[in-house]
Amino acid sequence: MGLSGCVQTTLDGSVLIEVEVQPGASRQGVIGFNEWRGRLQVAVKAEAQKGKANHAVCAVLSQSLGAKVSVVAGHTTRLKKISVEGMDASQIISRLEVLLES
């Protein structure tokens, strides 16, 4: 299934990405894809306190995708669902594939 398995289009047309967050990392960015969990892996330097890691994840994905993103589920866990505005699923998948190749 691969990367396309973590990107979903909802009935109302919005696109969600399933993400696994690594807070407190030494570097920040999209670092891989967890085949077992079927989730995009994102590392952030911020600690998981008072929403700092959520804000950092949104900043990383917003910059990487060039779109507005927000956390819609998993505010207090490492496993999150991120909503992406202004892009369809195929655009997101192709942008993520490029990021993961480099």
Backbone as CSV, one residue per row, in Angstrom:
resi,resn,N_x,N_y,N_z,CA_x,CA_y,CA_z,C_x,C_y,C_z
1,MET,0.834,-1.187,0.000,0.000,0.000,0.000,0.882,1.255,0.000
2,GLY,1.868,1.328,0.850,2.833,2.412,0.852,2.277,3.757,1.272
3,LEU,2.906,4.785,0.760,2.619,6.158,1.146,1.174,6.559,0.880
4,SER,0.583,6.052,-0.170,-0.798,6.425,-0.495,-1.787,5.949,0.576
5,GLY,-1.396,4.977,1.391,-2.263,4.472,2.445,-2.436,5.436,3.606
6,CYS,-1.517,6.383,3.778,-1.633,7.313,4.898,-2.293,8.625,4.491
7,VAL,-2.635,8.767,3.207,-3.305,9.976,2.721,-4.730,9.605,2.346
8,GLN,-5.706,10.264,2.971,-7.118,9.933,2.756,-7.890,11.178,2.355
9,THR,-8.864,10.990,1.464,-9.797,12.065,1.132,-11.114,11.770,1.840
10,THR,-11.625,12.734,2.576,-12.865,12.540,3.322,-14.068,12.820,2.420
11,LEU,-15.254,12.535,2.918,-16.475,12.743,2.146,-16.703,14.210,1.796
12,ASP,-16.259,15.115,2.640,-16.442,16.540,2.341,-15.332,17.107,1.461
13,GLY,-14.395,16.264,1.020,-13.354,16.683,0.089,-12.048,17.103,0.718
14,SER,-11.983,17.186,2.035,-10.715,17.537,2.663,-9.777,16.329,2.667
15,VAL,-8.489,16.600,2.774,-7.477,15.543,2.727,-6.796,15.433,4.084
16,LEU,-6.668,14.188,4.584,-6.029,13.919,5.868,-4.779,13.078,5.658
17,ILE,-3.751,13.367,6.440,-2.519,12.564,6.441,-2.360,11.968,7.826
18,GLU,-2.099,10.667,7.884,-1.823,10.017,9.164,-0.324,10.131,9.425
19,VAL,0.010,10.686,10.586,1.396,11.034,10.901,1.801,10.423,12.230
20,GLU,3.064,10.003,12.286,3.693,9.563,13.534,4.757,10.600,13.876
21,VAL,4.644,11.221,15.043,5.529,12.330,15.418,6.625,11.851,16.356
22,GLN,7.824,12.365,16.134,8.961,12.091,17.012,9.369,13.428,17.651
23,PRO,8.796,13.752,18.829,9.144,15.022,19.479,10.530,14.949,20.123
24,GLY,11.138,16.111,20.317,12.436,16.180,20.979,13.573,15.624,20.143
25,ALA,13.422,15.616,18.831,14.455,15.076,17.941,15.577,16.098,17.762
26,SER,16.721,15.624,17.306,17.845,16.530,17.078,17.710,17.289,15.764
27,ARG,16.903,16.756,14.842,16.652,17.465,13.583,15.151,17.471,13.319
28,GLN,14.757,18.311,12.394,13.346,18.514,12.166,13.020,18.272,10.692
29,GLY,11.904,17.598,10.422,11.473,17.406,9.047,10.753,16.087,8.853
30,VAL,10.388,15.830,7.594,9.782,14.556,7.222,10.927,13.566,7.101
31,ILE,10.913,12.515,7.934,12.080,11.634,7.994,11.855,10.248,7.406
32,GLY,10.620,9.893,7.100,10.399,8.570,6.536,8.950,8.157,6.550
33,PHE,8.759,6.885,6.253,7.427,6.297,6.249,7.493,4.996,7.029
34,ASN,6.639,4.858,8.044,6.592,3.649,8.853,5.663,2.654,8.159
35,GLU,6.238,1.651,7.509,5.463,0.655,6.766,4.526,-0.124,7.684
36,TRP,4.991,-0.430,8.877,4.205,-1.244,9.793,2.947,-0.520,10.247
37,ARG,3.086,0.752,10.603,1.938,1.539,11.056,1.206,2.222,9.905
38,GLY,1.845,2.318,8.755,1.233,2.997,7.619,1.113,4.491,7.840
39,ARG,2.144,5.086,8.427,2.109,6.514,8.758,3.389,7.218,8.318
40,LEU,3.224,8.480,7.951,4.346,9.348,7.634,5.060,9.698,8.931
41,GLN,6.382,9.679,8.942,7.146,10.000,10.144,7.672,11.430,10.044
42,VAL,7.386,12.209,11.086,7.819,13.600,11.140,8.551,13.821,12.461
43,ALA,9.769,14.341,12.371,10.558,14.643,13.571,10.518,16.149,13.818
44,VAL,10.371,16.524,15.089,10.393,17.938,15.468,11.286,18.118,16.684
45,LYS,11.915,19.281,16.772,12.793,19.575,17.904,12.005,19.895,19.163
46,ALA,10.797,20.393,19.011,9.971,20.809,20.150,9.582,19.608,21.006
47,GLU,9.486,19.847,22.288,9.030,18.825,23.220,7.508,18.748,23.187
48,ALA,6.972,17.621,23.602,5.525,17.411,23.621,4.925,18.008,24.890
49,GLN,4.946,19.322,24.980,4.411,20.025,26.134,3.619,21.239,25.670
50,LYS,2.398,21.368,26.171,1.548,22.541,25.915,1.350,22.810,24.417
51,GLY,1.287,21.754,23.606,1.006,21.919,22.179,2.186,22.360,21.331
52,LYS,3.379,22.434,21.911,4.548,22.888,21.159,4.880,21.939,20.011
53,ALA,4.804,20.631,20.261,5.112,19.659,19.208,4.051,19.707,18.104
54,ASN,2.785,19.886,18.464,1.723,19.999,17.464,1.972,21.196,16.557
55,HIS,2.333,22.322,17.160,2.617,23.526,16.391,3.817,23.290,15.458
56,ALA,4.851,22.625,15.964,6.042,22.350,15.162,5.731,21.406,14.004
57,VAL,4.899,20.386,14.239,4.508,19.460,13.171,3.781,20.224,12.068
58,CYS,2.880,21.095,12.456,2.143,21.897,11.472,3.100,22.783,10.679
59,ALA,4.078,23.375,11.350,5.045,24.235,10.669,5.885,23.437,9.676
60,VAL,6.346,22.261,10.080,7.170,21.417,9.209,6.377,20.980,7.980
61,LEU,5.169,20.472,8.198,4.371,19.990,7.070,3.894,21.135,6.180
62,SER,3.573,22.268,6.760,3.159,23.425,5.979,4.286,23.870,5.052
63,GLN,5.492,23.923,5.585,6.648,24.319,4.780,6.966,23.257,3.730
64,SER,6.896,21.989,4.090,7.230,20.899,3.169,6.226,20.786,2.033
65,LEU,4.944,20.975,2.337,3.901,20.805,1.326,3.522,22.107,0.635
66,GLY,3.803,23.232,1.267,3.394,24.513,0.706,1.897,24.731,0.815
67,ALA,1.312,24.254,1.910,-0.135,24.369,2.119,-0.413,24.595,3.593
68,LYS,-1.625,25.065,3.888,-2.041,25.249,5.279,-2.452,23.903,5.855
69,VAL,-1.926,23.566,7.037,-2.235,22.285,7.681,-2.660,22.522,9.123
70,SER,-3.415,21.563,9.676,-3.812,21.636,11.081,-4.022,20.226,11.627
71,VAL,-3.815,20.082,12.929,-4.029,18.803,13.600,-5.527,18.666,13.871
72,VAL,-6.123,17.553,13.401,-7.558,17.344,13.629,-7.827,16.197,14.594
73,ALA,-6.855,15.336,14.837,-7.013,14.233,15.786,-5.644,13.854,16.333
74,GLY,-5.618,13.396,17.583,-4.381,12.956,18.212,-3.587,14.079,18.839
75,HIS,-4.274,15.083,19.368,-3.597,16.243,19.955,-2.655,15.876,21.087
76,THR,-2.922,14.770,21.792,-2.094,14.413,22.946,-1.327,13.103,22.745
77,THR,-1.252,12.611,21.521,-0.496,11.391,21.243,0.500,11.634,20.111
78,ARG,1.363,10.672,19.887,2.321,10.759,18.781,1.675,10.445,17.433
79,LEU,0.566,9.733,17.462,-0.140,9.360,16.239,-1.225,10.389,15.976
80,LYS,-1.094,11.130,14.879,-1.984,12.253,14.611,-2.598,12.157,13.222
81,LYS,-3.711,12.858,13.045,-4.298,13.072,11.726,-4.188,14.555,11.439
82,ILE,-3.619,14.861,10.286,-3.359,16.235,9.883,-4.224,16.557,8.670
83,SER,-4.955,17.668,8.729,-5.767,18.127,7.609,-4.934,19.071,6.747
84,VAL,-5.008,18.885,5.419,-4.268,19.723,4.475,-5.279,20.475,3.612
85,GLU,-5.126,21.795,3.544,-6.041,22.626,2.750,-5.392,23.022,1.427
86,GLY,-6.184,23.014,0.376,-5.731,23.530,-0.905,-4.947,22.559,-1.772
87,MET,-4.885,21.294,-1.407,-4.188,20.292,-2.207,-5.040,19.033,-2.251
88,ASP,-4.976,18.299,-3.365,-5.678,17.014,-3.396,-4.703,15.899,-3.045
89,ALA,-5.219,14.703,-2.855,-4.412,13.572,-2.371,-3.243,13.262,-3.303
90,SER,-3.462,13.295,-4.607,-2.377,12.951,-5.538,-1.248,13.979,-5.491
91,GLN,-1.577,15.249,-5.308,-0.539,16.282,-5.179,0.282,16.065,-3.917
92,ILE,-0.391,15.730,-2.828,0.297,15.505,-1.558,1.215,14.291,-1.659
93,ILE,0.715,13.208,-2.237,1.518,11.991,-2.363,2.762,12.251,-3.205
94,SER,2.614,12.944,-4.326,3.782,13.191,-5.181,4.789,14.105,-4.472
95,ARG,4.318,15.102,-3.720,5.225,15.987,-2.991,5.956,15.216,-1.896
96,LEU,5.254,14.330,-1.187,5.886,13.538,-0.126,6.894,12.544,-0.699
97,GLU,6.596,11.960,-1.846,7.539,11.020,-2.474,8.848,11.725,-2.805
98,VAL,8.771,12.947,-3.302,9.970,13.732,-3.596,10.751,14.017,-2.321
99,LEU,10.040,14.389,-1.253,10.700,14.665,0.032,11.412,13.426,0.586
100,LEU,10.788,12.278,0.461,11.359,11.057,1.030,12.522,10.518,0.206
101,GLU,12.591,10.878,-1.069,13.711,10.431,-1.903,14.993,11.172,-1.569
102,SER,14.879,12.430,-1.156,16.080,13.235,-0.902,16.640,13.046,0.483
